[in-house]
Amino acid sequence: MKSKLKKVLSRKKHAEKPAETSPRVTNETLAAHREEVLGQARKFIYPLQHSKHRLVTISISLLLVAVVAFSSYCVFALYKTKSDSKFLYRVTQVIPFPVARIGSDFVAYENYLFEINHYTHYYRVQQKLDFNSEAGKQQLQEFKKTALSKVINDAYVKKIASERGIRVTEQELNNEIAVVRNQNRLGSSDKEFEAVLKDFWNWSVDDFRRSLRQQLLNDKVIVALDTDAKSKADSALSKLSTGADFSALAKEVSEDPATKQNGGDFGFAIDKNNRDISPKTVEVLFKLKPGETSDIINIGYGLEIVKSIEQTDGKIRAAHIVFNFKDIQEYLNDVKDKQKTRTYIRL
């Protein structure tokens, strides 16, 4: 009995020890006790902070490695293998890789792939050309040279236009599109228009406007550069306005060998959907009354003056006088001598 009592008292005493030895928190010891608790917590916080910092460092390192690897792949694919894949085309639309340099200005690689993209689409879809065949590979290789030359020339044209204050307005662009649309050359409705662009060239409407804007800018710049053609056209128009015979003048000054000896007569009836002559020419002719003569028309490769001879059943018999432009390359060569071109790919 005594033995059992001793054991109970011993357990009770042992259980009461912690309470007796636990520190008592008072106003005087509160600050010290708080610091002791925080000190214990820091043992767990510091490792967590260290792990977070390490995680951020690793993430940034992996991101840099991925960026370097991606950039290296793009550089290799564009400049070494000269890939024209759709993926790389999209990449160049975001990252301004250069394909050439003119003076201190760069020519975007995207401009070059833009030309390649619509060319390959047209021949693959519309002409059923296999670019994996030997003939297809050769044709594509030749066009790549043409496309590179074109985008470089376009860049020079833009520089000349900027220096001379020449530009294409939105209204001019819209008018040009309206001319083509009114002749049903690209579909009669907006939906059909978009479908034609997509089917033939894999273009959006914005892509078409971009290409047309450059074409119109080229037309304006060549008029400014080829003052000889402009002078001849102005002289012919002046003579016509004072009563000169259109047919006789065409035989004398026109630079179209196919119609010159016929007094400028086209030799066939023209309707609104005619594909053999410029859309601008068709547009102007159908605004003239029989016997009337137009002002000077820029048809891209030259300047033209047209006359409506007669109109029957919605078709017009007409004649024209043409003054051809010199090859724009002749003018660009002078500019290229002053501002050298450096290309970053060899074709």
C-alpha positions in Angstrom: 0.0 0.0 0.0 2.8 2.4 0.9 4.6 1.4 -2.3 1.6 2.3 -4.4 1.2 5.6 -2.6 4.8 6.5 -3.3 4.4 5.9 -7.0 1.2 8.1 -7.2 3.0 10.9 -5.4 6.0 10.6 -7.6 3.9 10.8 -10.8 2.0 13.8 -9.4 5.2 15.6 -8.6 6.7 14.8 -12.0 3.6 16.1 -13.8 3.7 19.4 -11.8 7.4 20.1 -12.6 6.8 21.7 -16.1 4.3 24.1 -14.6 6.7 25.0 -11.9 9.7 25.4 -14.4 7.7 27.2 -17.2 8.7 30.9 -17.5 6.2 33.3 -16.3 5.3 36.1 -18.8 5.0 39.5 -17.2 5.0 43.0 -18.6 8.7 43.2 -17.8 9.6 39.9 -19.7 7.1 40.3 -22.6 9.6 41.9 -25.0 12.2 39.2 -24.3 9.7 36.4 -24.6 8.5 37.8 -28.0 12.0 38.0 -29.3 12.6 34.4 -28.2 9.5 33.2 -30.1 10.4 35.2 -33.2 13.9 33.8 -33.1 12.5 30.3 -33.2 10.3 31.2 -36.2 13.2 32.6 -38.1 14.7 29.2 -38.2 11.8 28.2 -40.5 11.4 31.5 -42.4 15.0 31.9 -43.7 15.1 28.5 -45.5 11.8 29.4 -47.2 13.2 32.7 -48.3 16.3 31.1 -49.6 14.2 28.5 -51.6 12.1 31.3 -53.1 15.1 33.2 -54.3 16.6 30.1 -55.7 13.4 29.3 -57.6 13.3 32.8 -59.2 17.0 32.5 -60.2 16.4 29.1 -61.8 13.3 30.3 -63.6 15.1 33.3 -65.0 18.0 31.1 -66.1 15.7 28.7 -67.8 13.9 31.5 -69.6 17.2 33.0 -70.8 18.3 29.6 -72.1 15.0 29.2 -73.9 15.3 32.7 -75.5 18.9 32.1 -76.6 18.0 28.6 -78.0 14.9 30.0 -79.8 16.9 33.0 -81.2 19.7 30.7 -82.3 17.3 28.4 -84.1 15.7 31.3 -85.9 19.0 32.8 -87.0 20.2 29.4 -88.2 16.9 28.7 -90.1 16.7 32.2 -91.6 20.3 32.9 -92.6 21.8 29.5 -92.9 19.1 27.3 -94.4 17.0 30.2 -95.6 13.8 28.6 -94.6 10.5 30.2 -95.7 8.2 28.2 -93.5 5.0 29.8 -92.3 6.2 29.5 -88.7 9.3 31.6 -89.4 7.1 34.0 -91.4 5.0 34.6 -88.3 8.2 35.0 -86.2 9.5 37.7 -88.5 6.2 39.5 -88.2 7.0 39.9 -84.5 10.8 40.0 -84.4 12.4 42.5 -86.9 15.1 40.2 -88.3 16.8 42.1 -91.3 17.3 40.6 -94.7 19.4 43.5 -96.0 20.7 46.9 -95.1 20.6 50.1 -97.1 22.9 52.7 -95.7 21.8 52.9 -92.1 18.3 51.5 -92.7 17.4 47.8 -92.5 15.1 45.9 -94.9 12.8 43.6 -92.8 13.1 39.8 -93.5 9.3 39.8 -93.2 9.0 41.8 -96.4 10.9 39.1 -98.3 8.9 36.3 -96.8 5.7 38.2 -97.5 6.5 38.0 -101.2 7.5 34.3 -101.0 4.3 33.4 -99.1 1.8 34.7 -101.7 3.9 33.4 -104.6 4.2 29.8 -103.3 0.5 29.8 -102.3 -0.6 30.9 -105.8 1.5 28.3 -107.7 0.8 25.5 -105.2 -3.0 26.0 -105.0 -3.9 27.6 -108.4 -1.2 26.1 -110.7 -0.8 22.8 -108.8 3.0 23.2 -108.9 4.9 20.7 -106.7 7.7 22.7 -105.1 9.3 19.4 -104.0 9.9 18.5 -107.7 13.1 19.5 -109.4 11.3 22.0 -111.7 9.4 23.4 -108.7 12.6 23.8 -106.7 14.3 25.6 -109.5 11.3 27.9 -110.1 11.1 28.8 -106.4 14.9 29.5 -106.3 14.6 31.9 -109.2 11.6 33.7 -107.6 13.5 34.1 -104.3 16.1 36.1 -106.1 13.4 38.2 -107.7 11.6 38.7 -104.4 14.8 39.8 -102.6 15.6 42.2 -105.4 12.0 43.6 -105.3 12.0 44.2 -101.5 15.3 46.0 -101.8 14.1 48.1 -104.7 10.9 48.9 -102.8 13.0 50.1 -99.9 14.9 52.5 -102.2 11.6 53.7 -103.6 10.4 54.5 -100.1 13.5 56.4 -99.4 13.1 58.5 -102.6 9.4 59.0 -101.8 10.2 60.2 -98.3 12.9 62.6 -99.6 10.5 64.1 -102.2 7.4 64.1 -100.0 5.6 61.6 -102.2 3.0 59.4 -100.5 -0.2 57.4 -101.2 -3.3 58.5 -99.3 -6.0 56.3 -97.9 -8.4 57.9 -100.4 -6.2 57.1 -103.3 -5.9 53.5 -102.1 -9.6 53.2 -101.6 -10.3 54.6 -105.1 -7.9 52.1 -106.7 -9.6 49.2 -104.9 -13.0 50.6 -106.0 -12.0 50.6 -109.6 -11.0 47.0 -109.5 -14.1 46.0 -107.5 -16.4 47.9 -109.8 -15.1 45.8 -112.8 -15.7 42.6 -110.8 -12.1 41.6 -111.0 -11.9 40.6 -107.4 -15.5 39.6 -106.6 -18.7 41.6 -106.4 -19.2 41.4 -102.6 -17.0 41.9 -99.6 -17.2 38.2 -98.7 -16.3 37.2 -102.3 -13.5 39.7 -102.4 -12.0 38.3 -99.2 -12.4 34.7 -100.5 -10.6 35.6 -103.8 -7.7 37.1 -102.0 -7.4 34.1 -99.7 -7.8 31.5 -102.4 -5.4 33.1 -104.9 -2.7 34.7 -102.7 -3.4 33.7 -99.1 -3.9 37.4 -98.4 -6.1 39.2 -96.0 -7.6 42.5 -97.1 -4.9 44.3 -95.2 -2.2 42.3 -97.0 -3.8 43.3 -100.4 -3.9 47.0 -99.4 -0.2 46.8 -98.3 0.8 45.3 -101.7 -1.3 47.8 -103.6 0.0 50.7 -101.6 3.6 49.8 -102.6 2.6 49.5 -106.2 0.9 52.9 -106.3 3.9 54.4 -104.5 6.2 52.9 -107.2 4.0 54.4 -109.9 4.1 57.9 -108.3 7.9 57.8 -107.8 8.6 56.7 -111.4 6.5 59.6 -112.7 8.6 62.0 -110.6 11.8 60.4 -111.8 11.0 60.0 -115.5 10.5 63.6 -116.4 11.1 62.8 -120.1 7.9 60.6 -120.3 5.9 63.2 -118.3 7.1 66.0 -120.7 6.2 64.0 -123.8 2.7 63.2 -122.4 2.1 66.8 -121.4 3.1 68.0 -124.9 0.8 65.5 -126.6 -2.1 66.4 -124.4 -1.5 70.1 -125.2 -1.5 69.4 -128.9 -4.8 67.4 -128.6 -6.4 70.2 -126.7 -5.6 72.7 -129.5 -7.2 70.4 -132.2 -4.5 68.0 -133.3 -5.8 64.8 -134.9 -5.6 61.9 -132.4 -4.8 59.2 -134.9 -2.1 61.2 -136.7 -0.5 62.1 -133.4 -0.5 58.5 -132.2 1.3 57.5 -135.3 3.9 60.2 -134.7 4.6 60.0 -131.0 3.0 56.8 -129.4 5.5 54.3 -128.0 3.2 51.3 -128.2 4.4 49.3 -131.3 1.3 47.1 -131.3 -1.1 50.1 -132.0 1.1 52.9 -133.2 0.6 52.3 -137.0 -3.2 52.0 -136.5 -3.4 55.5 -135.1 -3.5 54.0 -131.5 -6.6 51.9 -132.2 -6.8 49.0 -129.7 -8.2 46.8 -132.4 -10.9 45.1 -130.3 -14.1 46.1 -128.5 -13.6 46.9 -124.8 -16.1 45.9 -122.1 -16.0 46.7 -118.4 -14.6 43.2 -117.5 -11.8 43.4 -120.1 -8.6 41.9 -118.7 -6.3 42.9 -121.6 -5.9 46.5 -120.6 -5.4 48.4 -117.4 -8.4 48.8 -115.0 -7.7 52.5 -114.8 -8.0 52.7 -118.6 -11.3 50.9 -118.6 -12.6 53.1 -115.8 -11.7 56.3 -117.7 -13.0 55.0 -121.1 -16.5 54.3 -119.7 -16.7 57.9 -118.4 -15.9 59.4 -121.8 -18.5 60.2 -124.5 -17.7 59.1 -128.1 -15.1 61.6 -129.5 -13.8 62.7 -126.1 -10.2 62.4 -125.0 -8.9 61.7 -121.5 -6.3 63.4 -119.3 -3.0 61.6 -118.7 -3.4 58.2 -117.0 -0.6 56.5 -115.1 -0.9 52.8 -116.0 2.2 51.7 -114.1 4.5 50.9 -117.0 3.9 54.3 -118.7 1.6 57.3 -119.2 -1.5 57.0 -121.5 -4.0 59.2 -123.2 -7.2 57.5 -124.5 -10.0 58.4 -126.8 -13.4 56.9 -127.0 -14.3 56.4 -130.7 -17.7 54.8 -130.4 -19.8 52.8 -127.9 -22.2 50.0 -128.9 -24.0 47.5 -126.7 -22.0 48.3 -123.6 -18.7 48.0 -125.5 -16.3 50.7 -126.5 -14.0 51.1 -129.5 -11.1 53.2 -128.5 -7.5 54.3 -129.3 -4.6 55.4 -127.1 -1.2 57.1 -127.1 1.4 55.6 -124.8 4.7 56.9 -123.4 6.6 54.2 -121.7 8.6 54.7 -118.5 12.3 53.8 -118.4 13.1 50.9 -116.2 13.1 52.2 -112.6 16.3 50.3 -112.1 18.1 52.9 -114.1 17.2 55.6 -111.6 17.7 53.3 -108.5 21.2 52.5 -109.6 22.3 56.1 -109.0 20.8 56.0 -105.5 22.4 52.5 -104.9 25.8 53.9 -105.8 25.4 56.5 -103.0 23.8 54.2 -100.5 25.2 50.7 -100.8 23.1 47.6 -100.2 24.3 44.8 -98.0 22.3 41.6 -98.1 22.3 39.0 -95.3 21.4 36.0 -97.4 22.9 34.5 -100.5 20.5 32.9 -103.0 
